Amino acid sequence: MKLSVVVLISGSGSNLQAIIDAAANSGSYEVSGVISNREGAFGLERAQRANIATALIEHQQFPDRETFDKELGRQIDAWGADLVVLAGFMRILTDQFVNRYAGRLINIHPSLLPKFKGLDTHARAIAAGEAEHGCTVHFVSAELDAGAPIIQAATPIHSDDKVETLQQRVHQLEHCIYPIAVEWFCSGRLQERDGLAYLDAEPLGASGQRYEG
Ligand code: GRF
């Protein structure tokens, strides 16, 4: 039986698209629902085109983070999620939510974690004179962008790179590694235990598996 994957988005949903496309060729999972906290997010349209159930849960409609997160959880559970995938979901989640889905909640971050947690990662990587930049899929823990890394992909930073050119290349890499991580999890190869990620029962290092293309 295929595992149920629920994806949370706020915007374009190009990572969601990569996961939808990969699901079509996967025997181990299907995307059973997509939640957006923003009306008009293009990712909702992508899901509808693929006949995937959608829900709009707007954070402004809730008095606080706790009640918003409870409603997210209610919908996620209604779809029977085995794995919850954050794909450009621009809300900070409460510790209660993160703990509730611990070990089955993953995110993609546009940097080579543990470098450049937080926002504006591309500009910060260029400004710091880094030789390379990239993206990381990681398990989500209560501390922002600090959960166990699963897989990471890098691209060199060229001397004439602007934020846009670098961001574009990193985005392409995101679309390669996110479906890989989802497949690993749903085929039973990937677990999280005590803050560490394991692939085929072997602990992954501080940066996760390196994607070689
Ligand atoms: C990606 O850059 C991802 O790293 C960040 O949000 C962006 C989402 O892009 N967390 P998209 O909506 O999947 O196109």
Residues whose N, C-alpha, C, O or C-beta is under 5 A from the ligand:
A	BS01	GRF	G11 S12 G13 S14 N15 L16 A87 G88 I108 H109 P110
